[in-house]
Amino acid sequence: MAWQFQGYSQNHGARRNLLLHVLTVPLFQLGTLAVLSSPVAWWLGVAGLLTMVSCVALQGRGHRLEDAAPAAF
């Protein structure tokens, strides 16, 4: 975890990127809960998966606004 925090200010300095993270992290978490509830309602799993993929894509676009590229994982 320490290596992630070392470059945090460089990778999360753009305000639009921070705003995207503020919006997409909770949505990603809700998508995860929806996927976990898919045995109850299959459509929640599909909606949750689409939400999660969309959130990751939006965060990727937000990281393009930064001066320093994020570390690959």
C-alpha positions as CSV (number, residue, x, y, z in Angstrom):
1,M,0.0,0.0,0.0
2,A,2.9,2.4,0.7
3,W,3.9,2.5,-3.0
4,Q,0.4,3.5,-4.0
5,F,0.3,6.5,-1.6
6,Q,3.7,7.7,-2.8
7,G,2.4,8.7,-6.2
8,Y,-1.1,9.5,-5.2
9,S,-0.8,13.3,-5.4
10,Q,0.7,13.0,-8.9
11,N,-2.0,10.6,-10.2
12,H,-4.9,12.4,-8.6
13,G,-4.3,16.1,-8.9
14,A,-6.8,17.0,-11.6
15,R,-10.0,18.2,-10.1
16,R,-12.1,16.5,-12.8
17,N,-10.4,13.2,-12.1
18,L,-11.1,13.6,-8.4
19,L,-14.7,14.4,-9.1
20,L,-15.0,11.3,-11.3
21,H,-13.5,9.2,-8.5
22,V,-15.9,10.7,-5.9
23,L,-18.9,9.7,-8.2
24,T,-17.7,6.4,-9.5
25,V,-16.3,4.7,-6.4
26,P,-19.7,4.5,-4.7
27,L,-21.3,3.5,-7.9
28,F,-18.8,0.7,-8.3
29,Q,-19.5,-0.5,-4.8
30,L,-23.3,-0.5,-5.5
31,G,-22.6,-2.4,-8.7
32,T,-20.6,-5.0,-6.7
33,L,-23.6,-5.4,-4.3
34,A,-25.9,-5.8,-7.3
35,V,-23.7,-8.5,-8.8
36,L,-23.7,-10.3,-5.4
37,S,-27.6,-10.1,-5.4
38,S,-27.8,-11.7,-8.8
39,P,-29.0,-15.1,-7.5
40,V,-32.1,-13.2,-6.3
41,A,-32.7,-11.3,-9.5
42,W,-30.5,-12.0,-12.5
43,W,-31.1,-8.5,-14.0
44,L,-29.4,-6.9,-11.0
45,G,-26.3,-8.9,-11.8
46,V,-26.3,-7.7,-15.4
47,A,-26.9,-4.1,-14.3
48,G,-24.2,-4.3,-11.6
49,L,-21.7,-5.7,-14.0
50,L,-22.4,-2.9,-16.5
51,T,-22.1,-0.3,-13.8
52,M,-18.8,-1.7,-12.6
53,V,-17.3,-1.8,-16.2
54,S,-18.6,1.8,-16.8
55,C,-17.0,3.0,-13.6
56,V,-13.6,1.5,-14.4
57,A,-13.8,3.0,-17.9
58,L,-14.7,6.5,-16.6
59,Q,-11.8,6.3,-14.1
60,G,-9.5,5.4,-16.9
61,R,-10.6,8.4,-18.9
62,G,-10.1,10.6,-15.8
63,H,-6.5,9.3,-15.4
64,R,-5.8,10.5,-18.9
65,L,-6.3,14.1,-17.5
66,E,-3.3,13.6,-15.2
67,D,0.2,14.7,-15.9
68,A,1.6,11.4,-14.5
69,A,0.2,8.1,-15.7
70,P,-1.0,5.7,-12.9
71,A,1.0,2.6,-12.1
72,A,-0.2,-0.5,-13.8
73,F,-1.7,-3.3,-11.7
